[in-house]
């Protein structure tokens, strides 16, 4: 008789929903925009993505969207 070993079932980790960020941008000419950033890994990544997309800004505010 051959003894068979059962593999231990892998514990399934629950995927955490990705954080979404909202960015408020004010341009040098006074215009303003809001952006929703969904593909950022963290706050610094969200900032880099927005600055790459819009270019020159007077001010930039980024926060986690709840």
mmJSON file of the N, C-alpha and C atoms, coordinates in Angstrom:
{"data_MODEL":{"atom_site":{
"group_PDB":["ATOM","ATOM","ATOM","ATOM","ATOM","ATOM","ATOM","ATOM","ATOM","ATOM","ATOM","ATOM","ATOM","ATOM","ATOM","ATOM","ATOM","ATOM","ATOM","ATOM","ATOM","ATOM","ATOM","ATOM","ATOM","ATOM","ATOM","ATOM","ATOM","ATOM","ATOM","ATOM","ATOM","ATOM","ATOM","ATOM","ATOM","ATOM","ATOM","ATOM","ATOM","ATOM","ATOM","ATOM","ATOM","ATOM","ATOM","ATOM","ATOM","ATOM","ATOM","ATOM","ATOM","ATOM","ATOM","ATOM","ATOM","ATOM","ATOM","ATOM","ATOM","ATOM","ATOM","ATOM","ATOM","ATOM","ATOM","ATOM","ATOM","ATOM","ATOM","ATOM","ATOM","ATOM","ATOM","ATOM","ATOM","ATOM","ATOM","ATOM","ATOM","ATOM","ATOM","ATOM","ATOM","ATOM","ATOM","ATOM","ATOM","ATOM","ATOM","ATOM","ATOM","ATOM","ATOM","ATOM","ATOM","ATOM","ATOM","ATOM","ATOM","ATOM","ATOM","ATOM","ATOM","ATOM","ATOM","ATOM","ATOM","ATOM","ATOM","ATOM","ATOM","ATOM","ATOM","ATOM","ATOM","ATOM","ATOM","ATOM","ATOM","ATOM","ATOM","ATOM","ATOM","ATOM","ATOM","ATOM","ATOM","ATOM","ATOM","ATOM","ATOM","ATOM","ATOM","ATOM","ATOM","ATOM","ATOM","ATOM","ATOM","ATOM","ATOM","ATOM","ATOM","ATOM","ATOM","ATOM","ATOM","ATOM","ATOM","ATOM","ATOM","ATOM","ATOM","ATOM","ATOM","ATOM","ATOM","ATOM","ATOM","ATOM","ATOM","ATOM","ATOM","ATOM","ATOM","ATOM","ATOM","ATOM","ATOM","ATOM","ATOM","ATOM","ATOM","ATOM","ATOM","ATOM","ATOM","ATOM","ATOM","ATOM","ATOM","ATOM","ATOM","ATOM","ATOM","ATOM","ATOM","ATOM","ATOM","ATOM","ATOM","ATOM","ATOM","ATOM","ATOM","ATOM"],
"id":[1,2,3,4,5,6,7,8,9,10,11,12,13,14,15,16,17,18,19,20,21,22,23,24,25,26,27,28,29,30,31,32,33,34,35,36,37,38,39,40,41,42,43,44,45,46,47,48,49,50,51,52,53,54,55,56,57,58,59,60,61,62,63,64,65,66,67,68,69,70,71,72,73,74,75,76,77,78,79,80,81,82,83,84,85,86,87,88,89,90,91,92,93,94,95,96,97,98,99,100,101,102,103,104,105,106,107,108,109,110,111,112,113,114,115,116,117,118,119,120,121,122,123,124,125,126,127,128,129,130,131,132,133,134,135,136,137,138,139,140,141,142,143,144,145,146,147,148,149,150,151,152,153,154,155,156,157,158,159,160,161,162,163,164,165,166,167,168,169,170,171,172,173,174,175,176,177,178,179,180,181,182,183,184,185,186,187,188,189,190,191,192,193,194,195,196,197,198],
"type_symbol":["N","C","C","N","C","C","N","C","C","N","C","C","N","C","C","N","C","C","N","C","C","N","C","C","N","C","C","N","C","C","N","C","C","N","C","C","N","C","C","N","C","C","N","C","C","N","C","C","N","C","C","N","C","C","N","C","C","N","C","C","N","C","C","N","C","C","N","C","C","N","C","C","N","C","C","N","C","C","N","C","C","N","C","C","N","C","C","N","C","C","N","C","C","N","C","C","N","C","C","N","C","C","N","C","C","N","C","C","N","C","C","N","C","C","N","C","C","N","C","C","N","C","C","N","C","C","N","C","C","N","C","C","N","C","C","N","C","C","N","C","C","N","C","C","N","C","C","N","C","C","N","C","C","N","C","C","N","C","C","N","C","C","N","C","C","N","C","C","N","C","C","N","C","C","N","C","C","N","C","C","N","C","C","N","C","C","N","C","C","N","C","C","N","C","C","N","C","C"],
"label_atom_id":["N","CA","C","N","CA","C","N","CA","C","N","CA","C","N","CA","C","N","CA","C","N","CA","C","N","CA","C","N","CA","C","N","CA","C","N","CA","C","N","CA","C","N","CA","C","N","CA","C","N","CA","C","N","CA","C","N","CA","C","N","CA","C","N","CA","C","N","CA","C","N","CA","C","N","CA","C","N","CA","C","N","CA","C","N","CA","C","N","CA","C","N","CA","C","N","CA","C","N","CA","C","N","CA","C","N","CA","C","N","CA","C","N","CA","C","N","CA","C","N","CA","C","N","CA","C","N","CA","C","N","CA","C","N","CA","C","N","CA","C","N","CA","C","N","CA","C","N","CA","C","N","CA","C","N","CA","C","N","CA","C","N","CA","C","N","CA","C","N","CA","C","N","CA","C","N","CA","C","N","CA","C","N","CA","C","N","CA","C","N","CA","C","N","CA","C","N","CA","C","N","CA","C","N","CA","C","N","CA","C","N","CA","C","N","CA","C","N","CA","C","N","CA","C","N","CA","C","N","CA","C"],
"label_alt_id":[null,null,null,null,null,null,null,null,null,null,null,null,null,null,null,null,null,null,null,null,null,null,null,null,null,null,null,null,null,null,null,null,null,null,null,null,null,null,null,null,null,null,null,null,null,null,null,null,null,null,null,null,null,null,null,null,null,null,null,null,null,null,null,null,null,null,null,null,null,null,null,null,null,null,null,null,null,null,null,null,null,null,null,null,null,null,null,null,null,null,null,null,null,null,null,null,null,null,null,null,null,null,null,null,null,null,null,null,null,null,null,null,null,null,null,null,null,null,null,null,null,null,null,null,null,null,null,null,null,null,null,null,null,null,null,null,null,null,null,null,null,null,null,null,null,null,null,null,null,null,null,null,null,null,null,null,null,null,null,null,null,null,null,null,null,null,null,null,null,null,null,null,null,null,null,null,null,null,null,null,null,null,null,null,null,null,null,null,null,null,null,null,null,null,null,null,null,null],
"label_comp_id":["UNK","UNK","UNK","UNK","UNK","UNK","UNK","UNK","UNK","UNK","UNK","UNK","UNK","UNK","UNK","UNK","UNK","UNK","UNK","UNK","UNK","UNK","UNK","UNK","UNK","UNK","UNK","UNK","UNK","UNK","UNK","UNK","UNK","UNK","UNK","UNK","UNK","UNK","UNK","UNK","UNK","UNK","UNK","UNK","UNK","UNK","UNK","UNK","UNK","UNK","UNK","UNK","UNK","UNK","UNK","UNK","UNK","UNK","UNK","UNK","UNK","UNK","UNK","UNK","UNK","UNK","UNK","UNK","UNK","UNK","UNK","UNK","UNK","UNK","UNK","UNK","UNK","UNK","UNK","UNK","UNK","UNK","UNK","UNK","UNK","UNK","UNK","UNK","UNK","UNK","UNK","UNK","UNK","UNK","UNK","UNK","UNK","UNK","UNK","UNK","UNK","UNK","UNK","UNK","UNK","UNK","UNK","UNK","UNK","UNK","UNK","UNK","UNK","UNK","UNK","UNK","UNK","UNK","UNK","UNK","UNK","UNK","UNK","UNK","UNK","UNK","UNK","UNK","UNK","UNK","UNK","UNK","UNK","UNK","UNK","UNK","UNK","UNK","UNK","UNK","UNK","UNK","UNK","UNK","UNK","UNK","UNK","UNK","UNK","UNK","UNK","UNK","UNK","UNK","UNK","UNK","UNK","UNK","UNK","UNK","UNK","UNK","UNK","UNK","UNK","UNK","UNK","UNK","UNK","UNK","UNK","UNK","UNK","UNK","UNK","UNK","UNK","UNK","UNK","UNK","UNK","UNK","UNK","UNK","UNK","UNK","UNK","UNK","UNK","UNK","UNK","UNK","UNK","UNK","UNK","UNK","UNK","UNK"],
"label_asym_id":["A","A","A","A","A","A","A","A","A","A","A","A","A","A","A","A","A","A","A","A","A","A","A","A","A","A","A","A","A","A","A","A","A","A","A","A","A","A","A","A","A","A","A","A","A","A","A","A","A","A","A","A","A","A","A","A","A","A","A","A","A","A","A","A","A","A","A","A","A","A","A","A","A","A","A","A","A","A","A","A","A","A","A","A","A","A","A","A","A","A","A","A","A","A","A","A","A","A","A","A","A","A","A","A","A","A","A","A","A","A","A","A","A","A","A","A","A","A","A","A","A","A","A","A","A","A","A","A","A","A","A","A","A","A","A","A","A","A","A","A","A","A","A","A","A","A","A","A","A","A","A","A","A","A","A","A","A","A","A","A","A","A","A","A","A","A","A","A","A","A","A","A","A","A","A","A","A","A","A","A","A","A","A","A","A","A","A","A","A","A","A","A","A","A","A","A","A","A"],
"label_entity_id":["1","1","1","1","1","1","1","1","1","1","1","1","1","1","1","1","1","1","1","1","1","1","1","1","1","1","1","1","1","1","1","1","1","1","1","1","1","1","1","1","1","1","1","1","1","1","1","1","1","1","1","1","1","1","1","1","1","1","1","1","1","1","1","1","1","1","1","1","1","1","1","1","1","1","1","1","1","1","1","1","1","1","1","1","1","1","1","1","1","1","1","1","1","1","1","1","1","1","1","1","1","1","1","1","1","1","1","1","1","1","1","1","1","1","1","1","1","1","1","1","1","1","1","1","1","1","1","1","1","1","1","1","1","1","1","1","1","1","1","1","1","1","1","1","1","1","1","1","1","1","1","1","1","1","1","1","1","1","1","1","1","1","1","1","1","1","1","1","1","1","1","1","1","1","1","1","1","1","1","1","1","1","1","1","1","1","1","1","1","1","1","1","1","1","1","1","1","1"],
"label_seq_id":[1,1,1,2,2,2,3,3,3,4,4,4,5,5,5,6,6,6,7,7,7,8,8,8,9,9,9,10,10,10,11,11,11,12,12,12,13,13,13,14,14,14,15,15,15,16,16,16,17,17,17,18,18,18,19,19,19,20,20,20,21,21,21,22,22,22,23,23,23,24,24,24,25,25,25,26,26,26,27,27,27,28,28,28,29,29,29,30,30,30,31,31,31,32,32,32,33,33,33,34,34,34,35,35,35,36,36,36,37,37,37,38,38,38,39,39,39,40,40,40,41,41,41,42,42,42,43,43,43,44,44,44,45,45,45,46,46,46,47,47,47,48,48,48,49,49,49,50,50,50,51,51,51,52,52,52,53,53,53,54,54,54,55,55,55,56,56,56,57,57,57,58,58,58,59,59,59,60,60,60,61,61,61,62,62,62,63,63,63,64,64,64,65,65,65,66,66,66],
"pdbx_PDB_ins_code":[null,null,null,null,null,null,null,null,null,null,null,null,null,null,null,null,null,null,null,null,null,null,null,null,null,null,null,null,null,null,null,null,null,null,null,null,null,null,null,null,null,null,null,null,null,null,null,null,null,null,null,null,null,null,null,null,null,null,null,null,null,null,null,null,null,null,null,null,null,null,null,null,null,null,null,null,null,null,null,null,null,null,null,null,null,null,null,null,null,null,null,null,null,null,null,null,null,null,null,null,null,null,null,null,null,null,null,null,null,null,null,null,null,null,null,null,null,null,null,null,null,null,null,null,null,null,null,null,null,null,null,null,null,null,null,null,null,null,null,null,null,null,null,null,null,null,null,null,null,null,null,null,null,null,null,null,null,null,null,null,null,null,null,null,null,null,null,null,null,null,null,null,null,null,null,null,null,null,null,null,null,null,null,null,null,null,null,null,null,null,null,null,null,null,null,null,null,null],
"Cartn_x":[0.843,0.0,0.893,0.561,1.349,0.688,1.482,0.957,0.996,-0.092,-0.14,-0.255,0.43,0.364,-0.547,-1.362,-2.239,-1.523,-1.68,-1.101,-1.954,-1.276,-1.994,-2.681,-3.945,-4.616,-3.985,-3.773,-3.206,-4.244,-3.787,-4.715,-4.89,-6.09,-6.384,-6.351,-5.485,-5.436,-6.475,-7.179,-8.214,-7.543,-7.804,-7.202,-7.81,-6.943,-7.401,-7.738,-8.877,-9.203,-8.156,-7.842,-6.817,-7.32,-6.442,-6.792,-6.921,-7.934,-8.114,-7.801,-7.158,-6.776,-7.527,-7.727,-8.294,-7.26,-7.054,-6.046,-6.713,-6.47,-6.944,-5.747,-5.886,-4.786,-5.191,-4.291,-4.47,-3.319,-3.685,-2.703,-2.199,-1.059,-0.515,-1.461,-2.349,-3.271,-4.553,-4.642,-5.795,-6.844,-6.799,-7.761,-7.527,-8.532,-8.396,-9.099,-8.649,-9.201,-9.151,-10.018,-9.976,-9.675,-8.824,-8.481,-8.68,-9.152,-9.249,-8.129,-7.294,-6.138,-6.403,-6.535,-6.883,-5.707,-4.675,-3.609,-2.339,-2.406,-1.204,-0.971,0.296,0.663,0.636,0.925,0.936,0.761,0.814,0.591,1.653,2.905,3.989,3.821,3.377,3.143,1.989,0.938,-0.198,0.244,1.076,1.59,2.407,3.277,4.114,3.263,2.219,1.349,0.62,0.108,-0.625,0.315,1.484,2.433,2.897,3.065,3.45,2.344,1.103,-0.043,-0.318,-0.255,-0.691,0.449,1.657,2.785,2.889,3.011,3.249,1.994,2.132,1.015,1.481,0.528,0.831,0.75,-0.301,-0.432,-1.111,-0.831,-1.362,-1.678,-2.896,-3.316,-3.841,-3.313,-3.742,-4.173,-5.286,-5.783,-6.406,-6.471,-7.164,-8.65,-9.264,-10.71,-11.404,-12.411,-13.131,-14.462],
"Cartn_y":[-1.172,0.0,1.242,2.199,3.415,4.52,5.149,6.26,7.526,8.215,9.469,10.632,11.676,12.872,13.886,14.468,15.525,16.848,17.652,18.992,19.863,20.685,21.618,22.657,22.933,23.964,25.326,26.049,27.39,28.321,29.119,30.102,31.206,31.527,32.555,33.916,34.745,36.098,36.945,37.7,38.554,39.795,40.034,41.196,42.472,43.332,44.607,45.54,46.197,47.127,48.228,48.605,49.615,50.992,51.733,53.074,54.005,54.831,55.832,57.198,58.029,59.365,60.414,61.561,62.707,63.829,64.496,65.559,66.853,67.909,69.248,70.029,70.557,71.249,72.687,73.626,75.024,75.363,75.854,76.202,77.626,77.981,79.342,80.451,80.16,81.193,81.286,80.512,80.588,79.515,78.813,77.728,76.619,75.776,74.66,73.423,72.26,70.978,69.981,68.981,67.829,66.596,65.731,64.481,63.324,62.203,60.969,60.061,59.628,58.795,57.398,56.423,55.062,54.087,54.397,53.427,53.699,54.492,54.835,53.815,53.542,52.622,53.3,54.59,55.33,56.817,57.634,59.07,59.718,59.325,59.893,59.521,58.299,57.858,58.642,58.891,59.676,61.089,61.679,63.032,63.058,62.078,62.007,61.844,61.014,60.794,62.076,62.813,64.046,65.091,65.269,66.257,65.902,64.621,64.191,64.512,64.334,64.531,66.004,66.854,68.244,69.231,68.883,69.798,70.842,72.105,73.205,73.516,73.518,73.85,74.859,75.634,76.556,75.803,74.988,74.194,72.869,71.89,70.543,69.964,69.457,68.834,67.454,66.429,65.055,64.429,63.684,62.998,61.673,60.738,59.478,59.758,59.103,59.257,58.206,58.628,57.692,57.357],
"Cartn_z":[0.0,0.0,0.0,-0.842,-0.969,-0.156,0.671,1.468,0.622,0.55,-0.209,0.758,0.412,1.245,0.58,1.373,0.861,0.978,-0.034,0.022,0.927,1.682,2.537,1.658,1.893,1.088,1.348,0.284,0.416,1.017,1.928,2.482,1.44,1.174,0.173,0.834,0.329,0.873,0.143,0.9,0.333,-0.237,-1.494,-2.15,-1.581,-1.11,-0.557,-1.708,-1.637,-2.723,-2.807,-4.012,-4.23,-3.8,-3.175,-2.701,-3.902,-3.876,-4.931,-4.326,-5.116,-4.66,-5.465,-4.845,-5.547,-5.458,-6.59,-6.655,-7.094,-6.331,-6.683,-7.21,-8.422,-9.092,-9.369,-9.064,-9.465,-10.394,-11.578,-12.603,-12.387,-12.981,-12.822,-13.286,-14.246,-14.73,-13.897,-12.802,-11.91,-12.13,-13.256,-13.477,-12.455,-12.275,-11.344,-11.894,-11.448,-11.88,-10.735,-10.813,-9.917,-10.752,-10.227,-10.902,-9.935,-10.453,-9.683,-10.159,-9.226,-9.555,-9.011,-9.903,-9.506,-9.573,-10.32,-10.556,-9.774,-8.751,-7.984,-6.872,-6.605,-5.531,-4.166,-4.141,-2.882,-3.195,-2.167,-2.327,-3.215,-3.034,-3.852,-5.321,-5.571,-6.948,-7.569,-6.796,-7.29,-7.648,-6.806,-7.068,-8.355,-8.508,-9.711,-10.971,-10.887,-12.046,-12.447,-11.463,-11.759,-12.357,-11.756,-12.276,-13.683,-13.965,-15.308,-16.313,-15.88,-16.778,-17.06,-16.032,-16.217,-16.414,-16.017,-16.22,-15.126,-15.512,-14.581,-13.765,-12.44,-11.552,-10.509,-9.999,-8.902,-7.582,-7.433,-6.21,-6.533,-5.683,-5.872,-4.504,-4.337,-3.092,-3.431,-2.769,-3.026,-1.709,-1.747,-0.559,-0.97,-0.006,-0.255,-0.38,-1.334,-1.515,-0.664,0.096,0.971,0.392],
"occupancy":[1.0,1.0,1.0,1.0,1.0,1.0,1.0,1.0,1.0,1.0,1.0,1.0,1.0,1.0,1.0,1.0,1.0,1.0,1.0,1.0,1.0,1.0,1.0,1.0,1.0,1.0,1.0,1.0,1.0,1.0,1.0,1.0,1.0,1.0,1.0,1.0,1.0,1.0,1.0,1.0,1.0,1.0,1.0,1.0,1.0,1.0,1.0,1.0,1.0,1.0,1.0,1.0,1.0,1.0,1.0,1.0,1.0,1.0,1.0,1.0,1.0,1.0,1.0,1.0,1.0,1.0,1.0,1.0,1.0,1.0,1.0,1.0,1.0,1.0,1.0,1.0,1.0,1.0,1.0,1.0,1.0,1.0,1.0,1.0,1.0,1.0,1.0,1.0,1.0,1.0,1.0,1.0,1.0,1.0,1.0,1.0,1.0,1.0,1.0,1.0,1.0,1.0,1.0,1.0,1.0,1.0,1.0,1.0,1.0,1.0,1.0,1.0,1.0,1.0,1.0,1.0,1.0,1.0,1.0,1.0,1.0,1.0,1.0,1.0,1.0,1.0,1.0,1.0,1.0,1.0,1.0,1.0,1.0,1.0,1.0,1.0,1.0,1.0,1.0,1.0,1.0,1.0,1.0,1.0,1.0,1.0,1.0,1.0,1.0,1.0,1.0,1.0,1.0,1.0,1.0,1.0,1.0,1.0,1.0,1.0,1.0,1.0,1.0,1.0,1.0,1.0,1.0,1.0,1.0,1.0,1.0,1.0,1.0,1.0,1.0,1.0,1.0,1.0,1.0,1.0,1.0,1.0,1.0,1.0,1.0,1.0,1.0,1.0,1.0,1.0,1.0,1.0,1.0,1.0,1.0,1.0,1.0,1.0],
"B_iso_or_equiv":[0.0,0.0,0.0,0.0,0.0,0.0,0.0,0.0,0.0,0.0,0.0,0.0,0.0,0.0,0.0,0.0,0.0,0.0,0.0,0.0,0.0,0.0,0.0,0.0,0.0,0.0,0.0,0.0,0.0,0.0,0.0,0.0,0.0,0.0,0.0,0.0,0.0,0.0,0.0,0.0,0.0,0.0,0.0,0.0,0.0,0.0,0.0,0.0,0.0,0.0,0.0,0.0,0.0,0.0,0.0,0.0,0.0,0.0,0.0,0.0,0.0,0.0,0.0,0.0,0.0,0.0,0.0,0.0,0.0,0.0,0.0,0.0,0.0,0.0,0.0,0.0,0.0,0.0,0.0,0.0,0.0,0.0,0.0,0.0,0.0,0.0,0.0,0.0,0.0,0.0,0.0,0.0,0.0,0.0,0.0,0.0,0.0,0.0,0.0,0.0,0.0,0.0,0.0,0.0,0.0,0.0,0.0,0.0,0.0,0.0,0.0,0.0,0.0,0.0,0.0,0.0,0.0,0.0,0.0,0.0,0.0,0.0,0.0,0.0,0.0,0.0,0.0,0.0,0.0,0.0,0.0,0.0,0.0,0.0,0.0,0.0,0.0,0.0,0.0,0.0,0.0,0.0,0.0,0.0,0.0,0.0,0.0,0.0,0.0,0.0,0.0,0.0,0.0,0.0,0.0,0.0,0.0,0.0,0.0,0.0,0.0,0.0,0.0,0.0,0.0,0.0,0.0,0.0,0.0,0.0,0.0,0.0,0.0,0.0,0.0,0.0,0.0,0.0,0.0,0.0,0.0,0.0,0.0,0.0,0.0,0.0,0.0,0.0,0.0,0.0,0.0,0.0,0.0,0.0,0.0,0.0,0.0,0.0],
"pdbx_formal_charge":[null,null,null,null,null,null,null,null,null,null,null,null,null,null,null,null,null,null,null,null,null,null,null,null,null,null,null,null,null,null,null,null,null,null,null,null,null,null,null,null,null,null,null,null,null,null,null,null,null,null,null,null,null,null,null,null,null,null,null,null,null,null,null,null,null,null,null,null,null,null,null,null,null,null,null,null,null,null,null,null,null,null,null,null,null,null,null,null,null,null,null,null,null,null,null,null,null,null,null,null,null,null,null,null,null,null,null,null,null,null,null,null,null,null,null,null,null,null,null,null,null,null,null,null,null,null,null,null,null,null,null,null,null,null,null,null,null,null,null,null,null,null,null,null,null,null,null,null,null,null,null,null,null,null,null,null,null,null,null,null,null,null,null,null,null,null,null,null,null,null,null,null,null,null,null,null,null,null,null,null,null,null,null,null,null,null,null,null,null,null,null,null,null,null,null,null,null,null],
"auth_seq_id":[1,1,1,2,2,2,3,3,3,4,4,4,5,5,5,6,6,6,7,7,7,8,8,8,9,9,9,10,10,10,11,11,11,12,12,12,13,13,13,14,14,14,15,15,15,16,16,16,17,17,17,18,18,18,19,19,19,20,20,20,21,21,21,22,22,22,23,23,23,24,24,24,25,25,25,26,26,26,27,27,27,28,28,28,29,29,29,30,30,30,31,31,31,32,32,32,33,33,33,34,34,34,35,35,35,36,36,36,37,37,37,38,38,38,39,39,39,40,40,40,41,41,41,42,42,42,43,43,43,44,44,44,45,45,45,46,46,46,47,47,47,48,48,48,49,49,49,50,50,50,51,51,51,52,52,52,53,53,53,54,54,54,55,55,55,56,56,56,57,57,57,58,58,58,59,59,59,60,60,60,61,61,61,62,62,62,63,63,63,64,64,64,65,65,65,66,66,66],
"auth_comp_id":["UNK","UNK","UNK","UNK","UNK","UNK","UNK","UNK","UNK","UNK","UNK","UNK","UNK","UNK","UNK","UNK","UNK","UNK","UNK","UNK","UNK","UNK","UNK","UNK","UNK","UNK","UNK","UNK","UNK","UNK","UNK","UNK","UNK","UNK","UNK","UNK","UNK","UNK","UNK","UNK","UNK","UNK","UNK","UNK","UNK","UNK","UNK","UNK","UNK","UNK","UNK","UNK","UNK","UNK","UNK","UNK","UNK","UNK","UNK","UNK","UNK","UNK","UNK","UNK","UNK","UNK","UNK","UNK","UNK","UNK","UNK","UNK","UNK","UNK","UNK","UNK","UNK","UNK","UNK","UNK","UNK","UNK","UNK","UNK","UNK","UNK","UNK","UNK","UNK","UNK","UNK","UNK","UNK","UNK","UNK","UNK","UNK","UNK","UNK","UNK","UNK","UNK","UNK","UNK","UNK","UNK","UNK","UNK","UNK","UNK","UNK","UNK","UNK","UNK","UNK","UNK","UNK","UNK","UNK","UNK","UNK","UNK","UNK","UNK","UNK","UNK","UNK","UNK","UNK","UNK","UNK","UNK","UNK","UNK","UNK","UNK","UNK","UNK","UNK","UNK","UNK","UNK","UNK","UNK","UNK","UNK","UNK","UNK","UNK","UNK","UNK","UNK","UNK","UNK","UNK","UNK","UNK","UNK","UNK","UNK","UNK","UNK","UNK","UNK","UNK","UNK","UNK","UNK","UNK","UNK","UNK","UNK","UNK","UNK","UNK","UNK","UNK","UNK","UNK","UNK","UNK","UNK","UNK","UNK","UNK","UNK","UNK","UNK","UNK","UNK","UNK","UNK","UNK","UNK","UNK","UNK","UNK","UNK"],
"auth_asym_id":["A","A","A","A","A","A","A","A","A","A","A","A","A","A","A","A","A","A","A","A","A","A","A","A","A","A","A","A","A","A","A","A","A","A","A","A","A","A","A","A","A","A","A","A","A","A","A","A","A","A","A","A","A","A","A","A","A","A","A","A","A","A","A","A","A","A","A","A","A","A","A","A","A","A","A","A","A","A","A","A","A","A","A","A","A","A","A","A","A","A","A","A","A","A","A","A","A","A","A","A","A","A","A","A","A","A","A","A","A","A","A","A","A","A","A","A","A","A","A","A","A","A","A","A","A","A","A","A","A","A","A","A","A","A","A","A","A","A","A","A","A","A","A","A","A","A","A","A","A","A","A","A","A","A","A","A","A","A","A","A","A","A","A","A","A","A","A","A","A","A","A","A","A","A","A","A","A","A","A","A","A","A","A","A","A","A","A","A","A","A","A","A","A","A","A","A","A","A"],
"auth_atom_id":["N","CA","C","N","CA","C","N","CA","C","N","CA","C","N","CA","C","N","CA","C","N","CA","C","N","CA","C","N","CA","C","N","CA","C","N","CA","C","N","CA","C","N","CA","C","N","CA","C","N","CA","C","N","CA","C","N","CA","C","N","CA","C","N","CA","C","N","CA","C","N","CA","C","N","CA","C","N","CA","C","N","CA","C","N","CA","C","N","CA","C","N","CA","C","N","CA","C","N","CA","C","N","CA","C","N","CA","C","N","CA","C","N","CA","C","N","CA","C","N","CA","C","N","CA","C","N","CA","C","N","CA","C","N","CA","C","N","CA","C","N","CA","C","N","CA","C","N","CA","C","N","CA","C","N","CA","C","N","CA","C","N","CA","C","N","CA","C","N","CA","C","N","CA","C","N","CA","C","N","CA","C","N","CA","C","N","CA","C","N","CA","C","N","CA","C","N","CA","C","N","CA","C","N","CA","C","N","CA","C","N","CA","C","N","CA","C","N","CA","C","N","CA","C","N","CA","C","N","CA","C"],
"pdbx_PDB_model_num":[1,1,1,1,1,1,1,1,1,1,1,1,1,1,1,1,1,1,1,1,1,1,1,1,1,1,1,1,1,1,1,1,1,1,1,1,1,1,1,1,1,1,1,1,1,1,1,1,1,1,1,1,1,1,1,1,1,1,1,1,1,1,1,1,1,1,1,1,1,1,1,1,1,1,1,1,1,1,1,1,1,1,1,1,1,1,1,1,1,1,1,1,1,1,1,1,1,1,1,1,1,1,1,1,1,1,1,1,1,1,1,1,1,1,1,1,1,1,1,1,1,1,1,1,1,1,1,1,1,1,1,1,1,1,1,1,1,1,1,1,1,1,1,1,1,1,1,1,1,1,1,1,1,1,1,1,1,1,1,1,1,1,1,1,1,1,1,1,1,1,1,1,1,1,1,1,1,1,1,1,1,1,1,1,1,1,1,1,1,1,1,1,1,1,1,1,1,1]
}}}
